[in-house]
Amino acid sequence: MNCAALVCGDTTIAIDCGIGFTDEHGAELVHADFGWLLQQRPGLQAIVITHGHEDHIGALPYFLKELSVPVFAPPYAAALIEDRLREHRLTNIDLRVSPAGSQEQIGSISVERFAVHHSIADATGLILDTPVGTVVHTGDFKIESDPCEGQRFDRHRLEQLATDGVRLLLSDSTGANVEGRARIERDAEAALEDWISRSPNRVVVATFSSNAFRLRAVLRIARERGRRVCLLGMSVLKHTETARALGLIPSVDDLLVAPEEVDDLPRDRVLILAGGTQGEPASALTRLGRDEHARVHLEAGDTVIFSSRAIPGNERSVFDLVNRFERRGIEVVTRNRHPEIHASGHGSREEQRSMIQLLRPKAFVPVHGTHHHRSRHLELAAEEGITQTQLIENGNVLEVTKDALGVIDTVPTGRVYIDGMRPLSSEVIAERRAMGSAGLVTVVLSLKGGRPRELPHVLSRGVFNGADRLRVERKLGEHVRNRLKGRRFATTAEAEEAAIEAARWFLVHNHRRRPLITADVHGEP
């Protein structure tokens, strides 16, 4: 859910605008509460995107529905953003493509991009020229010793910056717990080739769809091993199409086979590229694991390769999916037992150290990661002799002057949950939280002439055991009737409030329960 604001004089720019995936409160997605940023309307002049991962671009449609500002993005990210905007039926958005090496003057801030290695094409960092000095934002990065085709790292430009002087470095902290250097993409490609070559039957490769380099490698291996490729999942299809359109993947029309044609091919002549590495319930990979896919079915002796990692919080769903495959006699290859099959897009500690050594900044602030990751990253900066450092949290206002660095204020922050492409209000979230933790009680009340005319009907869910439920519901109805007896209500809202209050008193005093209580009033006041 990356989103930061840089304010310089009367100019404000947002850096990235991401989304997170969640199953909290029945929502699908979550993004930062943009309330404070939207209040900067007069000065907010642009949103600058570092790269095209969902945690950096996914919330753009929700923000742009509230406030339309120019969006600057590298080519691959721009193509993905266009697709998201179409999904949300947003038109007339000022989307500007700015590749690595480009420079834009946005108000009083000059923004230059430099290329970095990452697990998506066209990943960039930002060089921000400000009156207090140069601020470098690395974006998500790693430093590969032997990059594959299409990967760039602008080391020479960063060396120039160091010579001129860097006031502040904001650096990706995700890999701060991993010693050494991250595995390079070429090594993961070689491991995949080995596993695919030795697999005697159908092979499923599950990987992050946004990694065009990994997709390209799998397609190449399949061609050289005489396997046709079936693309399963909307994300895999969209990213393959985007990568082809941008020239990152060569034409593969003769290689692809439709899902309904898979069963017609020998089992050792098929490779399936599937989305859903995190065990998402509706994903192609989960449907394969449950043997519920309408067109493609796996059998004992087939192989599933997870060329990915379990994102923290998703471990349980991933392990459940692995178990489903293994119970059916399908061989599963995961990063846990075979780390060589996946290469992270985030640099490990030595790469983070190299970035600090390369830029030699006067000040350092770790970003992108948990508090623990950022604390570990800060240790590296201290080891490299940087004395001006600061840990920041969501909502912190960090002031940077020519000589000083420190948190001077906080602004309101929060989370907005999305269900079906629509934000859930705080009221809905509170209701879902109450229902999820304590259940639901509904009192149905009939009025005639403003007075209750019969015993209220009570329905409860998730509050009482089945054997007790009907008895307690009737007693609750009798209590509400007795509490409201003799009263005349001028409005249905007044009757609803009285019924809820009576039900709440009964449940707290007799059962120590605090469920969500609603009232449904019929009739005329």
Secondary structure as UniProt FT lines:
FT   STRAND          4..8
FT   TURN            9..10
FT   STRAND          11..15
FT   STRAND          19..21
FT   HELIX           24..26
FT   STRAND          29..32
FT   HELIX           35..38
FT   TURN            39..43
FT   STRAND          44..48
FT   HELIX           54..57
FT   TURN            58..59
FT   HELIX           60..64
FT   TURN            65..66
FT   STRAND          71..73
FT   HELIX           75..87
FT   TURN            88..89
FT   STRAND          95..97
FT   TURN            100..101
FT   STRAND          103..106
FT   TURN            107..108
FT   STRAND          109..115
FT   TURN            121..122
FT   STRAND          124..130
FT   TURN            131..132
FT   STRAND          133..137
FT   TURN            149..150
FT   HELIX           155..164
FT   STRAND          168..172
FT   TURN            174..177
FT   HELIX           185..198
FT   STRAND          203..207
FT   TURN            209..210
FT   HELIX           212..224
FT   TURN            225..226
FT   STRAND          228..232
FT   HELIX           234..245
FT   TURN            246..247
FT   TURN            253..255
FT   HELIX           259..264
FT   HELIX           267..269
FT   STRAND          270..274
FT   TURN            277..278
FT   TURN            281..282
FT   HELIX           284..289
FT   TURN            290..291
FT   TURN            300..301
FT   STRAND          303..307
FT   TURN            312..313
FT   HELIX           315..327
FT   TURN            328..329
FT   STRAND          331..333
FT   TURN            335..337
FT   HELIX           339..341
FT   HELIX           349..359
FT   STRAND          363..367
FT   HELIX           371..383
FT   TURN            384..385
FT   STRAND          388..389
FT   TURN            394..395
FT   STRAND          396..400
FT   STRAND          405..410
FT   STRAND          415..419
FT   TURN            420..421
FT   STRAND          422..423
FT   HELIX           426..438
FT   STRAND          440..448
FT   TURN            449..450
FT   STRAND          451..452
FT   STRAND          457..461
FT   HELIX           466..484
FT   TURN            485..486
FT   HELIX           492..511
FT   STRAND          516..524
//
